[in-house]
Each structure stands twice: as structure tokens, then as C-alpha cells.
Amino acid sequence: MNWTSFHRRGEILRSVTAVADRRLDGALPMGVDGVRECFDEHQLLGALQLRWHTRLAGRIERELMYQPMDLEQAVVTAWHRTADELPGIRAILDRHREQPLDPAMAEMMSKATAKEHLLLAMMAGQGSAEDAATVAAGARLEARARASYTPTRPPADADRPTTLLTWLRAALAA
């Protein structure tokens, strides 16, 4: 993949995310301009899964910085905030976890879900190995996050420093 293709895919994913956030129906937005030229259903779902996982991992790190004494609550809060930031992607992932298009997608979503559960459990201090017990602990954390989740849509830049100076002040204060 060349540099132009990389940027084009990024633009398409941003468009897909915007459409998914508007629709919130859980359907893969394959009709977005350029999607079919760059992705099939499995590739698009994988890219959205990666975007969710990456944002969730970063959000967990941030929450742990602010509340390092309650790891479990930090993970749940991070899940909530990520779901607020990426509601369309969350809806797509949920729909395709429950109703995959084919066996390959079912396997893909099963693996991605297990990886997410591992991340949740490990970051909450409830596991340290890739095993069934850690995955189960992560599943319980996800269930807790879902049960206590009330969707809110904060302004896109509500908790982001707006300038380099503001960011530096925030970093020094932390």
C-alpha cells in the first residue's frame, strides 16, 4: 500500500464512522463513496474493530492515570467514554457479533471479542495471561459496563486541550 492509498483509506474510514454515528443502526455503511474500492465487508469490519480497540486501549490508559486506585472502575469508565465517542462503530460491532454475515465473520468477531475481554481484564488487574479465566473476567467487566451505560454525546473536544500550551499545562498538572 502506498502513501496515497493509506491516506485514502483513512479518509474513507472517517466517512464511514461519521455515517455510522448518524445512523446508529449497526449496518456496515458499504455505500459510502470509495468503500467498495478499498474494503470488503470483512476488511471494513476489521478496520472498525481495530479503531474501537485502539481508542478503548488509549481511553483505559487515560482513565488509569486519573483514577489509579480503582482499576475496575477506570476500565468501566473508559468503556463508557469510548462508546460515547464511537457509538456507530459500537453499534456495528454489536450487530455483527450477534448476527455475523458468515462463519468467517463469526470467527473474526469471536476472536476480537476475546481480545477485548483480555484487554479489559488485564487493565483492571483481573488477569495476567491469555486464558479462559481472564477472558471470563473481561466479559464480566464488559457486562458491567454495558449494564451501567447511559449514552451521552459530549462535544468532540470536551476533554481535549485545544492548544499546545493548554496541553502542556494539563500534562504538568497531572
N, CA, C and O of each residue as an XYZ file, in Angstrom:
696
protein
N       0.853     -1.169      0.000
C       0.000      0.000      0.000
C       0.900      1.234      0.000
O       1.817      1.345      0.814
N       0.633      2.146     -0.909
C       1.433      3.365     -0.954
C       0.820      4.435     -0.044
O      -0.253      4.250      0.529
N       1.525      5.541      0.068
C       1.129      6.616      0.981
C      -0.242      7.174      0.608
O      -1.053      7.452      1.492
N      -0.512      7.340     -0.671
C      -1.789      7.866     -1.127
C      -2.923      6.919     -0.748
O      -3.970      7.365     -0.279
N      -2.725      5.626     -0.947
C      -3.747      4.641     -0.586
C      -4.012      4.638      0.911
O      -5.155      4.523      1.351
N      -2.949      4.764      1.682
C      -3.079      4.795      3.143
C      -3.961      5.971      3.565
O      -4.876      5.806      4.372
N      -3.690      7.137      3.029
C      -4.485      8.316      3.376
C      -5.918      8.204      2.873
O      -6.853      8.625      3.555
N      -6.092      7.646      1.700
C      -7.439      7.463      1.142
C      -8.257      6.543      2.036
O      -9.423      6.821      2.314
N      -7.655      5.453      2.487
C      -8.353      4.538      3.391
C      -8.735      5.244      4.688
O      -9.826      5.035      5.217
N      -7.830      6.082      5.199
C      -8.127      6.843      6.414
C      -9.306      7.780      6.222
O     -10.164      7.893      7.098
N      -9.352      8.454      5.074
C     -10.475      9.344      4.769
C     -11.780      8.562      4.685
O     -12.814      8.997      5.193
N     -11.719      7.421      4.049
C     -12.919      6.589      3.913
C     -13.388      6.120      5.283
O     -14.587      6.139      5.560
N     -12.470      5.699      6.144
C     -12.857      5.251      7.487
C     -13.473      6.387      8.296
O     -14.411      6.158      9.060
N     -12.964      7.602      8.144
C     -13.570      8.743      8.833
C     -14.998      8.967      8.315
O     -15.907      9.243      9.097
N     -15.188      8.850      7.011
C     -16.538      8.998      6.439
C     -17.462      7.891      6.924
O     -18.614      8.150      7.274
N     -16.965      6.664      6.947
C     -17.748      5.526      7.425
C     -18.156      5.746      8.879
O     -19.302      5.495      9.253
N     -17.218      6.215      9.692
C     -17.503      6.467     11.106
C     -18.575      7.538     11.253
O     -19.483      7.392     12.072
N     -18.484      8.609     10.475
C     -19.477      9.680     10.542
C     -20.863      9.168     10.144
O     -21.856      9.492     10.796
N     -20.931      8.381      9.087
C     -22.213      7.819      8.652
C     -22.757      6.876      9.719
O     -23.942      6.925     10.047
N     -21.909      6.029     10.255
C     -22.339      5.081     11.293
C     -22.849      5.823     12.526
O     -23.834      5.408     13.136
N     -22.189      6.911     12.893
C     -22.619      7.704     14.052
C     -23.971      8.379     13.808
O     -24.760      8.540     14.739
N     -24.235      8.766     12.583
C     -25.535      9.380     12.270
C     -26.646      8.329     12.265
O     -27.736      8.569     12.785
N     -26.369      7.177     11.679
C     -27.402      6.152     11.512
C     -27.656      5.352     12.785
O     -28.808      5.116     13.151
N     -26.603      4.939     13.449
C     -26.683      4.122     14.667
C     -27.537      2.866     14.489
O     -28.159      2.400     15.445
N     -27.572      2.317     13.273
C     -28.377      1.131     13.013
C     -27.569     -0.168     13.034
O     -28.141     -1.255     12.953
N     -26.258     -0.061     13.143
C     -25.415     -1.247     13.208
C     -25.078     -1.860     11.862
O     -24.363     -2.860     11.802
N     -25.579     -1.281     10.783
C     -25.285     -1.818      9.446
C     -23.950     -1.268      8.957
O     -23.634     -0.099      9.174
N     -23.178     -2.113      8.303
C     -21.929     -1.651      7.702
C     -22.259     -0.665      6.581
O     -23.014     -1.013      5.673
N     -21.723      0.540      6.618
C     -22.030      1.531      5.569
C     -21.203      1.286      4.306
O     -20.277      2.037      4.002
N     -21.545      0.247      3.593
C     -20.812     -0.112      2.383
C     -21.100      0.836      1.220
O     -20.391      0.815      0.214
N     -22.135      1.667      1.351
C     -22.488      2.592      0.290
C     -21.722      3.902      0.308
O     -21.901      4.735     -0.580
N     -20.878      4.096      1.302
C     -20.073      5.329      1.373
C     -19.101      5.339      0.192
O     -18.520      4.312     -0.161
N     -18.939      6.510     -0.405
C     -18.039      6.642     -1.558
C     -16.652      6.075     -1.258
O     -16.026      6.434     -0.261
N     -16.188      5.198     -2.119
C     -14.847      4.641     -2.020
C     -14.718      3.385     -1.192
O     -13.687      2.716     -1.247
N     -15.745      3.046     -0.421
C     -15.641      1.884      0.468
C     -15.407      0.604     -0.317
O     -14.489     -0.154     -0.005
N     -16.209      0.359     -1.309
C     -16.114     -0.905     -2.056
C     -14.799     -1.020     -2.830
O     -14.352     -2.127     -3.129
N     -14.186      0.106     -3.150
C     -12.900      0.059     -3.845
C     -11.755     -0.319     -2.898
O     -10.732     -0.844     -3.337
N     -11.930     -0.053     -1.612
C     -10.851     -0.288     -0.640
C     -11.107     -1.439      0.327
O     -10.162     -2.017      0.866
N     -12.376     -1.777      0.551
C     -12.723     -2.762      1.583
C     -13.810     -3.706      1.101
O     -14.674     -3.327      0.311
N     -13.756     -4.945      1.590
C     -14.941     -5.788      1.539
C     -15.550     -5.742      2.942
O     -15.017     -5.052      3.812
N     -16.634     -6.446      3.181
C     -17.306     -6.377      4.485
C     -16.382     -6.787      5.632
O     -16.369     -6.140      6.679
N     -15.612     -7.857      5.439
C     -14.731     -8.345      6.491
C     -13.617     -7.335      6.782
O     -13.290     -7.079      7.941
N     -13.047     -6.773      5.736
C     -11.966     -5.795      5.925
C     -12.474     -4.538      6.609
O     -11.802     -3.999      7.489
N     -13.646     -4.065      6.220
C     -14.197     -2.859      6.847
C     -14.520     -3.128      8.312
O     -14.205     -2.311      9.177
N     -15.137     -4.251      8.591
C     -15.444     -4.598      9.976
C     -14.158     -4.724     10.790
O     -14.102     -4.273     11.934
N     -13.132     -5.331     10.211
C     -11.847     -5.444     10.903
C     -11.224     -4.085     11.183
O     -10.671     -3.865     12.261
N     -11.309     -3.173     10.222
C     -10.763     -1.825     10.418
C     -11.530     -1.083     11.509
O     -10.929     -0.372     12.315
N     -12.842     -1.242     11.541
C     -13.642     -0.595     12.582
C     -13.366     -1.224     13.950
O     -13.325     -0.527     14.964
N     -13.179     -2.534     13.968
C     -12.828     -3.210     15.220
C     -11.493     -2.690     15.743
O     -11.345     -2.436     16.938
N     -10.530     -2.533     14.849
C      -9.228     -2.009     15.244
C      -9.351     -0.582     15.782
O      -8.712     -0.231     16.774
N     -10.165      0.230     15.132
C     -10.366      1.611     15.601
C     -10.968      1.606     17.002
O     -10.526      2.363     17.866
N     -11.977      0.759     17.236
C     -12.597      0.647     18.559
C     -11.553      0.202     19.600
O     -11.410      0.822     20.654
N     -10.837     -0.870     19.286
C      -9.880     -1.433     20.231
C      -8.775     -0.421     20.576
O      -8.398     -0.276     21.739
N      -8.272      0.260     19.570
C      -7.216      1.240     19.792
C      -7.719      2.394     20.654
O      -7.036      2.820     21.585
N      -8.902      2.895     20.346
C      -9.463      4.001     21.132
C      -9.741      3.556     22.559
O      -9.480      4.303     23.502
N     -10.271      2.335     22.728
C     -10.549      1.811     24.063
C      -9.263      1.673     24.870
O      -9.222      2.065     26.037
N      -8.232      1.130     24.275
C      -6.956      0.965     24.983
C      -6.398      2.321     25.421
O      -5.931      2.465     26.551
N      -6.444      3.294     24.548
C      -5.964      4.633     24.902
C      -6.804      5.266     25.984
O      -6.281      5.925     26.883
N      -8.103      5.069     25.898
C      -9.018      5.631     26.887
C      -8.778      4.985     28.254
O      -8.821      5.663     29.281
N      -8.526      3.678     28.262
C      -8.229      2.999     29.532
C      -6.963      3.581     30.150
O      -6.921      3.854     31.350
N      -5.941      3.769     29.337
C      -4.692      4.355     29.847
C      -4.963      5.721     30.474
O      -4.454      6.023     31.554
N      -5.754      6.533     29.806
C      -6.067      7.870     30.325
C      -6.833      7.779     31.636
O      -6.523      8.497     32.588
N      -7.831      6.903     31.693
C      -8.623      6.763     32.913
C      -7.772      6.251     34.072
O      -7.949      6.685     35.210
N      -6.861      5.343     33.793
C      -5.993      4.825     34.850
C      -5.076      5.915     35.392
O      -4.677      5.877     36.557
N      -4.747      6.877     34.552
C      -3.929      7.997     35.000
C      -4.717      8.843     36.007
O      -4.144      9.365     36.963
N      -6.028      8.978     35.791
C      -6.857      9.809     36.658
C      -7.390      9.079     37.876
O      -7.618      9.706     38.911
N      -7.592      7.787     37.785
C      -8.090      7.036     38.938
C      -7.343      5.704     39.077
O      -7.904      4.634     38.838
N      -6.084      5.792     39.462
C      -5.256      4.577     39.512
C      -5.583      3.626     40.665
O      -5.097      2.496     40.686
N      -6.390      4.064     41.612
C      -6.680      3.204     42.757
C      -7.876      2.278     42.520
O      -8.010      1.260     43.200
N      -8.726      2.611     41.584
C      -9.888      1.781     41.290
C      -9.797      1.335     39.830
O     -10.419      1.921     38.943
N      -9.019      0.302     39.607
C      -8.757     -0.162     38.246
C     -10.030     -0.587     37.520
O     -10.228     -0.258     36.350
N     -10.880     -1.312     38.217
C     -12.099     -1.804     37.585
C     -12.988     -0.642     37.138
O     -13.503     -0.649     36.020
N     -13.166      0.350     38.003
C     -13.993      1.493     37.641
C     -13.365      2.286     36.505
O     -14.079      2.804     35.646
N     -12.050      2.388     36.487
C     -11.368      3.087     35.394
C     -11.656      2.400     34.064
O     -11.896      3.072     33.060
N     -11.634      1.088     34.046
C     -11.893      0.333     32.822
C     -13.350      0.517     32.386
O     -13.622      0.713     31.201
N     -14.272      0.455     33.323
C     -15.693      0.637     33.001
C     -15.933      2.053     32.473
O     -16.641      2.238     31.484
N     -15.350      3.036     33.126
C     -15.491      4.429     32.675
C     -14.908      4.598     31.282
O     -15.495      5.277     30.439
N     -13.770      3.993     31.039
C     -13.149      4.072     29.715
C     -14.047      3.438     28.656
O     -14.173      3.975     27.556
N     -14.663      2.318     28.967
C     -15.579      1.674     28.016
C     -16.745      2.615     27.715
O     -17.130      2.790     26.559
N     -17.305      3.221     28.771
C     -18.418      4.167     28.579
C     -18.007      5.322     27.671
O     -18.722      5.663     26.728
N     -16.873      5.910     27.952
C     -16.440      7.075     27.178
C     -16.111      6.700     25.733
O     -16.364      7.479     24.814
N     -15.558      5.532     25.539
C     -15.267      5.085     24.177
C     -16.579      4.845     23.421
O     -16.695      5.193     22.246
N     -17.552      4.257     24.092
C     -18.855      4.038     23.460
C     -19.512      5.373     23.113
O     -20.198      5.474     22.096
N     -19.311      6.396     23.943
C     -19.836      7.721     23.629
C     -19.121      8.345     22.434
O     -19.744      9.030     21.623
N     -17.817      8.110     22.328
C     -17.031      8.679     21.225
C     -17.292      7.961     19.907
O     -17.256      8.583     18.846
N     -17.552      6.667     19.962
C     -17.716      5.852     18.752
C     -19.027      5.064     18.778
O     -19.002      3.837     18.674
N     -20.160      5.736     18.913
C     -21.419      4.986     19.051
C     -21.789      4.186     17.806
O     -22.333      3.087     17.916
N     -21.502      4.719     16.641
C     -21.821      3.998     15.407
C     -20.983      2.747     15.252
O     -21.491      1.696     14.861
N     -19.697      2.857     15.560
C     -18.817      1.685     15.487
C     -19.260      0.644     16.501
O     -19.303     -0.547     16.193
N     -19.595      1.092     17.727
C     -20.043      0.133     18.742
C     -21.293     -0.597     18.264
O     -21.423     -1.805     18.461
N     -22.213      0.135     17.637
C     -23.443     -0.492     17.137
C     -23.131     -1.516     16.042
O     -23.726     -2.593     16.010
N     -22.206     -1.183     15.154
C     -21.819     -2.115     14.087
C     -21.186     -3.367     14.674
O     -21.518     -4.482     14.271
N     -20.275     -3.187     15.623
C     -19.608     -4.339     16.230
C     -20.604     -5.224     16.970
O     -20.537     -6.450     16.882
N     -21.521     -4.604     17.694
C     -22.526     -5.377     18.419
C     -23.415     -6.171     17.463
O     -23.689     -7.350     17.689
N     -23.857     -5.520     16.405
C     -24.742     -6.196     15.442
C     -24.033     -7.377     14.789
O     -24.614     -8.452     14.645
N     -22.773     -7.177     14.393
C     -22.073     -8.250     13.687
C     -21.519     -9.309     14.638
O     -21.161    -10.403     14.202
N     -21.447     -9.003     15.895
C     -21.125    -10.044     16.877
C     -22.332    -10.953     17.046
O     -22.195    -12.173     17.131
N     -23.522    -10.347     17.094
C     -24.744    -11.119     17.278
C     -25.228    -11.772     15.984
O     -25.775    -12.874     16.008
N     -25.022    -11.083     14.845
C     -25.531    -11.577     13.565
C     -24.442    -11.476     12.489
O     -24.541    -10.649     11.583
N     -23.413    -12.307     12.587
C     -22.355    -12.245     11.565
C     -22.901    -12.658     10.204
O     -23.855    -13.429     10.107
N     -22.278    -12.130      9.163
C     -22.735    -12.418      7.807
C     -22.411    -13.839      7.364
O     -23.104    -14.406      6.520
N     -21.347    -14.415      7.940
C     -20.932    -15.764      7.546
C     -20.043    -16.349      8.648
O     -19.692    -15.643      9.593
N     -19.677    -17.620      8.539
C     -18.850    -18.248      9.574
C     -17.486    -17.563      9.762
O     -16.985    -17.492     10.884
N     -16.895    -17.069      8.696
C     -15.600    -16.383      8.826
C     -15.746    -15.119      9.665
O     -14.879    -14.809     10.482
N     -16.836    -14.396      9.463
C     -17.073    -13.186     10.251
C     -17.377    -13.552     11.701
O     -16.962    -12.842     12.617
N     -18.091    -14.643     11.915
C     -18.372    -15.094     13.282
C     -17.079    -15.394     14.022
O     -16.912    -15.019     15.182
N     -16.168    -16.075     13.340
C     -14.872    -16.380     13.954
C     -14.071    -15.109     14.214
O     -13.453    -14.962     15.269
N     -14.083    -14.199     13.256
C     -13.373    -12.936     13.407
C     -13.903    -12.155     14.620
O     -13.117    -11.649     15.421
N     -15.213    -12.060     14.752
C     -15.805    -11.321     15.862
C     -15.570    -12.031     17.193
O     -15.406    -11.382     18.226
N     -15.556    -13.346     17.169
C     -15.282    -14.099     18.389
C     -13.863    -13.820     18.891
O     -13.651    -13.599     20.083
N     -12.909    -13.834     17.983
C     -11.520    -13.542     18.349
C     -11.366    -12.110     18.828
O     -10.685    -11.860     19.822
N     -11.986    -11.173     18.139
C     -11.888     -9.757     18.519
C     -12.519     -9.524     19.889
O     -11.990     -8.761     20.697
N     -13.636    -10.172     20.147
C     -14.295    -10.031     21.443
C     -13.420    -10.596     22.559
O     -13.303     -9.991     23.625
N     -12.810    -11.745     22.318
C     -11.911    -12.330     23.317
C     -10.728    -11.412     23.581
O     -10.317    -11.254     24.730
N     -10.172    -10.804     22.536
C      -9.052     -9.862     22.710
C      -9.493     -8.653     23.526
O      -8.757     -8.183     24.394
N     -10.689     -8.151     23.247
C     -11.194     -7.016     24.027
C     -11.376     -7.410     25.493
O     -11.038     -6.640     26.392
N     -11.903     -8.596     25.728
C     -12.085     -9.064     27.101
C     -10.744     -9.219     27.817
O     -10.622     -8.893     28.998
N      -9.751     -9.712     27.105
C      -8.404     -9.796     27.687
C      -7.898     -8.420     28.080
O      -7.372     -8.236     29.178
N      -8.053     -7.461     27.193
C      -7.617     -6.094     27.480
C      -8.316     -5.552     28.721
O      -7.666     -5.022     29.622
N      -9.625     -5.683     28.766
C     -10.386     -5.163     29.903
C      -9.925     -5.790     31.220
O      -9.680     -5.089     32.202
N      -9.813     -7.113     31.226
C      -9.432     -7.816     32.457
C      -8.014     -7.481     32.887
O      -7.768     -7.208     34.062
N      -7.094     -7.499     31.958
C      -5.701     -7.228     32.309
C      -5.528     -5.805     32.820
O      -4.805     -5.582     33.791
N      -6.175     -4.849     32.186
C      -6.034     -3.463     32.620
C      -6.727     -3.218     33.955
O      -6.375     -2.280     34.670
N      -7.702     -4.045     34.295
C      -8.381     -3.927     35.580
C      -7.689     -4.757     36.656
O      -8.158     -4.821     37.792
N      -6.579     -5.390     36.298
C      -5.841     -6.194     37.272
C      -6.511     -7.506     37.596
O      -6.280     -8.065     38.668
N      -7.340     -8.014     36.693
C      -8.074     -9.249     36.958
C      -7.569    -10.434     36.161
O      -8.261    -11.443     36.027
N      -6.380    -10.312     35.643
C      -5.790    -11.412     34.898
C      -4.439    -10.985     34.380
O      -4.156     -9.794     34.253
N      -3.611    -11.958     34.083
C      -2.277    -11.617     33.571
C      -1.831    -12.562     32.465
O      -0.688    -12.513     32.012
N      -2.741    -13.417     32.039
C      -2.378    -14.380     31.000
C      -3.538    -14.524     30.027
O      -4.689    -14.233     30.352
N      -3.205    -14.978     28.832
C      -4.233    -15.243     27.832
C      -4.859    -16.586     28.127
O      -4.461    -17.603     27.558
N      -5.838    -16.594     29.014
C      -6.509    -17.840     29.356
C      -8.005    -17.600     29.514
O      -8.468    -16.459     29.494
N      -8.740    -18.667     29.669
C     -10.197    -18.588     29.735
C     -10.666    -17.782     30.946
O     -11.668    -17.072     30.860
N      -9.963    -17.880     32.059
C     -10.369    -17.142     33.259
C     -10.245    -15.635     33.049
O     -11.095    -14.870     33.504
N      -9.196    -15.214     32.365
C      -9.009    -13.791     32.100
C     -10.065    -13.295     31.116
O     -10.615    -12.207     31.286
N     -10.343    -14.083     30.100
C     -11.385    -13.717     29.133
C     -12.730    -13.613     29.847
O     -13.502    -12.695     29.569
N     -13.021    -14.529     30.754
C     -14.284    -14.501     31.501
C     -14.360    -13.261     32.394
O     -15.416    -12.640     32.512
N     -13.244    -12.907     33.016
C     -13.217    -11.693     33.850
C     -13.482    -10.458     32.997
O     -14.208     -9.556     33.416
N     -12.905    -10.414     31.815
C     -13.144     -9.301     30.896
C     -14.584     -9.252     30.429
O     -15.154     -8.172     30.274
N     -15.176    -10.415     30.206
C     -16.588    -10.468     29.798
C     -17.471     -9.906     30.909
O     -18.441     -9.199     30.637
N     -17.136    -10.219     32.155
C     -17.902     -9.669     33.274
C     -17.755     -8.144     33.342
O     -18.721     -7.435     33.625
N     -16.555     -7.654     33.083
C     -16.345     -6.205     33.066
C     -17.141     -5.546     31.944
O     -17.744     -4.491     32.141
N     -17.142     -6.166     30.775
C     -17.929     -5.610     29.674
C     -19.415     -5.611     30.031
O     -20.119     -4.638     29.759
N     -19.890     -6.685     30.633
C     -21.298     -6.759     31.034
C     -21.623     -5.666     32.050
O     -22.686     -5.048     31.984
N     -20.707     -5.431     32.990
C     -20.911     -4.359     33.971
C     -20.949     -3.005     33.272
O     -21.795     -2.167     33.584
N     -20.044     -2.791     32.335
C     -20.014     -1.524     31.609
C     -21.305     -1.329     30.822
O     -21.875     -0.238     30.826
N     -21.760     -2.362     30.157
C     -22.994     -2.255     29.372
C     -24.200     -1.996     30.271
O     -25.067     -1.189     29.936
N     -24.254     -2.683     31.416
C     -25.396     -2.545     32.326
C     -25.481     -1.139     32.916
O     -26.574     -0.644     33.191
N     -24.343     -0.503     33.107
C     -24.336      0.823     33.735
C     -24.195      1.959     32.719
O     -24.044      3.120     33.099
N     -24.243      1.626     31.442
C     -24.010      2.618     30.398
C     -25.272      3.406     30.067
O     -26.325      2.834     29.784
N     -25.145      4.721     30.109
C     -26.174      5.633     29.645
C     -25.530      6.483     28.570
O     -24.642      7.281     28.867
N     -25.955      6.332     27.334
C     -25.306      7.073     26.244
C     -25.384      8.585     26.432
O     -26.437      9.145     26.737
N     -24.256      9.212     26.242
C     -24.172     10.672     26.228
C     -23.233     11.025     25.094
O     -22.328     10.255     24.774
N     -23.430     12.147     24.500
C     -22.575     12.587     23.398
C     -21.956     13.924     23.775
O     -22.509     14.975     23.451
N     -20.803     13.895     24.464
C     -20.157     15.168     24.798
C     -19.626     15.827     23.531
O     -19.448     15.166     22.509
N     -19.373     17.131     23.600
C     -18.745     17.769     22.448
C     -17.457     17.038     22.090
O     -16.760     16.537     22.973
N     -17.143     16.975     20.822
C     -15.998     16.194     20.337
C     -14.701     16.544     21.047
O     -13.874     15.663     21.280
N     -14.505     17.794     21.391
C     -13.245     18.207     22.004
C     -13.416     18.588     23.472
O     -12.625     19.377     23.990
N     -14.414     18.057     24.148
C     -14.718     18.461     25.515
C     -13.561     18.255     26.472
O     -13.317     19.111     27.322
N     -12.844     17.159     26.364
C     -11.774     16.904     27.321
C     -10.390     16.960     26.674
O      -9.411     16.499     27.260
N     -10.310     17.515     25.486
C      -9.025     17.625     24.814
C      -8.504     19.048     24.927
O      -9.228     19.997     24.627
N      -7.274     19.207     25.350
C      -6.692     20.546     25.346
C      -6.691     21.101     23.925
O      -6.459     20.370     22.962
N      -6.955     22.409     23.807
C      -7.113     22.987     22.476
C      -5.817     23.520     21.888
O      -5.716     23.662     20.669
N      -4.835     23.815     22.708
C      -3.572     24.329     22.189
C      -2.423     23.557     22.811
O      -2.602     22.827     23.786
N      -1.264     23.724     22.245
C      -0.087     23.056     22.794
C       0.173     23.534     24.219
O       0.501     22.734     25.095
N       0.028     24.824     24.449
C       0.255     25.371     25.788
C      -0.745     24.797     26.788
O      -0.365     24.438     27.903
N      -2.010     24.708     26.405
C      -3.013     24.118     27.281
C      -2.705     22.662     27.558
O      -2.848     22.184     28.684
N      -2.280     21.964     26.520
C      -1.930     20.541     26.684
C      -0.752     20.400     27.639
O      -0.771     19.538     28.518
N       0.267     21.232     27.479
C       1.437     21.163     28.364
C       1.057     21.469     29.809
O       1.521     20.797     30.730
N       0.225     22.466     30.006
C      -0.243     22.787     31.375
C      -0.995     21.593     31.981
O      -0.785     21.245     33.143
N      -1.859     20.981     31.195
C      -2.608     19.831     31.684
C      -1.676     18.675     32.012
O      -1.858     17.994     33.021
N      -0.682     18.452     31.166
C       0.262     17.366     31.396
C       1.097     17.630     32.661
O       1.353     16.709     33.438
N       1.508     18.855     32.859
C       2.291     19.199     34.048
C       1.453     19.111     35.315
O       1.960     18.726     36.368
N       0.179     19.464     35.222
C      -0.693     19.391     36.374
C      -0.967     17.950     36.797
O      -1.198     17.673     37.974
N      -0.940     17.049     35.840
C      -1.224     15.646     36.135
C      -0.050     15.034     36.793
O      -0.078     13.849     37.128
